[in-house]
Structure formats: structure tokens, C-alpha cells
Amino acid sequence: MYCKILFYVHIFAMSRNNITGIMDIENAKAQMKKGVLELCILSILNRQESYPGDIIEEMKASKIILVEGTLYPLLTRLKNAGILTYRWEESTSGPPRKYYKLTPEGEEFLQELLGAWQELVSAVKTVSVKKLN
Amino acid sequence: MNKTITANVGGFVFNIEEQAYESLSRYLAAVRRSLGADECVDEIMQDIEHRIAELFREFLQKEHKEVIGQQNVAEVIAIMGEPAAFAQEESRTENEQASTTWSDEQTDKQFFRDSDNSMIGGVCSGISAYFGWDPLFLRILFVILMIGFGSGLLLYVILWIIIPEAKTTSEKLRMRGKKVDVETIKQRFNDFKKDVEHLSTPEGKRKMRRASSRMADAMSESAKNFYDIFGRALGGVLLILGLLFLIWLIKATISSSFMISLSEQGITAVNFEEFGNAFFGTSTRTNLVYFAVIGLILMPILGLLFAAVRLLFRIPFKTKAIGAVMGLITSACFITLTVIGIQTGTDFAKENSQVTTTIIQTNSDTLYLDSSSDIYFSDHFKHHDDTFFELLKFEEKEIVYGYPLVDVEQSPDSNFRVNINREARGSNQTEAISRAKNIDYQFAVQDSLVTFNPWFSSPRADLIRGQQLKVNIQIPNGKTIHLSQRSDRIIYDIQNEEDLSDEDMVGFYWTMKEKNLHRK
């Protein structure tokens, strides 16, 4: 928690320095993707236990993330938050792999997220459709 | 042909081309930086390294080769993403910053704490790894700093906080290359807190115990060698020094003439007892001072000898008890000296001078100044180079001083005059006056020849209380004084037009003109 607060304070300080950066379209897209990243990962893991490589493949296919780097910090944080749990599995092609799955709390969390996402989608739809008309 | 480096990535050994290794380690450092102040950075870094190892294995299998090249590293970076991609919740501006620092990082060097080879926090081993030293020397240095000045502890803690721990394999391999900024220090401070907390856990305590016992072992090990070579040599020197001092002290005590005065001429001796009685007043005081001084000199000598014997033969003395006794004796001596010093000092509180004037009845225009033969001291002292103790003699009833000071100046009228100025000190004016008057000084006048004794005396009962005798010869304007060769013994700092020193003035005629002496 403490870390997070520090983080936000830091971001605030940084963004004040360079407010125009936020208007960047690439940035806006990236922010959006980041917002739904958790939801996507949790959905994949809800279907089946996976290791990061699998998750990446699926996400790359749906173009939500393009690089693996984004994934590792997120997985670790979700695990530390008690939403995910993992087990080690030996691999023939290298180091042992971490296979992640949802905890019961994680499943609850995912349901809430999905609910929120539905609301958001319909809200965005309503707003943008109104605007178009 | 390229040079390769063997690197451990995520627990697997890879042969990596040097350049590729450099860029990989720079990449990992940048990733770590962009992960920022997160508690789980280490875990994330480990996952990333695992993944990189996996990718490397795939590349090697696919390409049927054994060495990871620059191309492979570039592929890994492409798959994993720029360091900025790892920064989850940061704004793009910061990401951009992170990536610029990453590409600028070419020549960065970094200190890491080497927790694998650590005694406590891995500071010494990390620094040593960086410079390629043996950590033992640094540890000894730190222990000396801690024991000697206490600052070593603070320094160690500060280094513990500001130097990051090498956790991932690549960091351990690098042990170099990152700037210390406020943010990383903040994170490291958290790490440090965790480390310290860890030290208080049973495992940490065990580690501390192990560290201290290992340190003690290492110390005693090196101490063995140290004592054997240096310690014994030092012990030998100390022993010789101590014995020399002791012999000198015993000799001086037996001959009881060791009142030392350090002067330009070195060390001169005067019978201590007589001087002491004349200076401190009573023989009791003299004896007290005598023993106190011996004690003050003896204690350090004994300390020296103890240290020497300990170093040489390692006999376990009861250091504390000996120290306490020696300290007690030293302070007793010191207090005695202080009290007697103050008592004696008060006897010098007031000063008085008594002047008697004699008018020389002569028709001559020249006054001849001479010194009588010195029956107490020598006629041939080098001019005023002699010390107080050399010109001091104890007779049965009086103390003889060998330094009357004769000066020449202009007379207020047309007469030659001799002013005898007797000075002495006492605890009050009456005492000072009486002592001044008691000073016995003789000079003889034969027409124009004035002969001064090169000594004066005061009764023994008056003690040595700043007795001084100044002779002031006054010459009328236009008249002349002749300084005999022998007068060199007594004249003191006579002002003259040529600015000659006293010893160069003798043997000449000097005429008084406008308050100054001119050579005739």
C-alpha cells in the first residue's frame, strides 16, 4: 500500500512536468490496454491453468499486449494480492515454469471486474452513440 | 572470432559473446530501474531471467549453436519489450525517460552488495568484488574503524543502504553499473529495513553469530600473524625503551640531581633537593614534588613495560586492576603537584623593586666599566647563552645568582650615576619589599673605574622568589663610557647607534649623544 502511494505521488510529480505527453494518442491507447490487461489475464487463467508463455501467445494473438515484459510485473503483483496462485512445473526446454491459476478470491475479483467491464462497455456505447447522433 | 563470457541466467549457464553480455546486463539493469520502487522487484526479475533463459535455450536449439550472440539478445529484448514496458502504472513520459537512461547507460558502473559471500550485509564483499580485492582486508579495515573510531559502523550502515544487493544472476555477474539516486536509495532503505528485520529472525541471528565468530576467527588468525611479527617487534622496542627509561630514572633518583631544564643547550642538571627547598620552601614539599614527579614519569614507563611483556610473552595480566592502581597513583601525583604548584605560585603574586642611586664623583670625561673576576661561576660564559640553572649556586646561608643585568642610558644631569635596581616577589608587598632589600650586591668605584660583581645573592630563607638585579649606568650627554672586554659577562642589551650586540660592543669607547651611544 505504502509503495503504491509513493508510486502515485511520483506519477503525479512526473505528469505535472510534462502534461502534454498525456494527450499523445499512442499513450491513450496504451493506457486503455493497460486498464483491461488484468481482466484479460484473469479471464485466460479462469479458463485454464497457464504459464506466462501461454498467456503471452493468447494475448499477442488478440493484440492486447505485444511484449512479454508487461506481463511479469502484473502476474507477480496479482499473486501478491492473493488473486493468483502458482505451482512449479519442470520444463524440458529450460528452467521450471510457474503455472498460475485463480484463487477463490481471484474468481470473485474476476466476476466483479467482468461486471464492471460490462457496465463500462454499455456506458461507453451509450455515450458515444448519443454523440454520433 | 569473439570473446565469450560464461553467464548464469536464471540458473542456467550460457556462453554469451562479450558484447551481447554487455547489452543484456544493461537491459536487465534498465528493466530493474523501470520496475521502480516495488517490493516484488526481485521476484519479477527472477521470472524475467527464467524466461530469458528459456528463450536462450530455444534459440540455441533452433540455431544449432552454443553461443548466445548480439542478435539473440536483440530478439529477447524484442520479445520481452523495452524496459519502459515493464513499468506498469507509470505514465509514458516516465517510460520515455527510463528508455533514454537505458540507452545512455553504456559506461555505467555499479556497486552491488554481495549477499552470497556476506558476513553481515555484504558491503565489504560487494566492494571487493567490484575492485577485485580480497574482502578480508576491507573487513579488517572496517573492524578497525568500528573499534577505533566508531564511525565504521555508521559508514557500514550507510553503505548498506545505498548499495543495492545483487540478487539476480546477471547482477551478481556484473556487480557494477548503476547510479545512486534518491529513488533507488529509498528502495534500498526499504530493503535495508527488511535486511535488518531479517537479521533479528533466528536465521539472521544465526548468520550474525556466524559472522561474529567468523570475524573473531579471522581476527585471531590474522592477529596471530600480526602479533607474531609486528607485535613481537613492537614488544621488543617497547621493552628496550621502557628499560632505558627505567634505568635513567633510577640513576637520576640515586644521584638526586635530575632537575631537568630544557634549554637551547639541552638538558642541564641542578641538585634537585637544594633547588626544591629554595623553590618550594620546605623539604616536605620538595619530597612530595620529588615523589610525584617520579610517579608521573614512572607510571607510563611501567605501562610501557607491561605492554611490552604482554606483547612478547602474552602473559594474561589483570589489566583492569593494574590500570586502576596506576591511574590512582597518577592522579594522586597530579593532585599533589597541582596543590604545591598553586601554593608556590601564590608566593609570586606581588612584585617590588628597590632602587638605590650612586653618583660617581670624577673629573674624567670617560667612565670605565669593568666586571670583577667571577668567584662563583666562570668568567667565560658565552654571552647570556647560559640558563637559569647554570647560574644558580647554593651556599651555606645564601643563594647566589650569576646574572646581574647592566644597561647604559643617558643621565638626566651632568653626573655619572649608577642605579642599582633590586627586584623580588612575594605573596604580599611587605614580603616582596623585604626580599628585594635583602638582595646583596657589591660594586667598587675607583675614580672613573667602576667594577661590578657578576653575581648577586639573597638569603636562603628568602627562597627563590623572582630575585633580579638590574644595574643602570647613566652617562651625561657628550661624555664617554669604555666597556672592558670582561664586561661582556654582565652587560645586557645596551642600546647603541650601530645596533651592535653586546658582545661586539666591548673593547670600545662609546659617547652618549642624544640618548644614543656612538662609537668613538
Interface residues (C-beta under 8 A of the other chain):
Chain A: C3 L6 F7 H10 I11 M14 S15 N17 N18 G21 I22 D24 E26 N27 A30 K34 P52 G53 L66 V67 E68 G69 T70 Y72 P73 L74 L75 T76 R77 N80 S91 S93 G94 P95 P96 R97 K98
Chain B: G10 G11 F12 V31 L35 G36 A37 D38 E39 C40 E43 I44 D47 I48 H50 R51 A53 E54 F56 R57 E58 Q61 A78 I79 M80 G81 E82 P83 A85 F86 Q88 E89 E90 S91 R92 T93 E94 E96 E183 K186
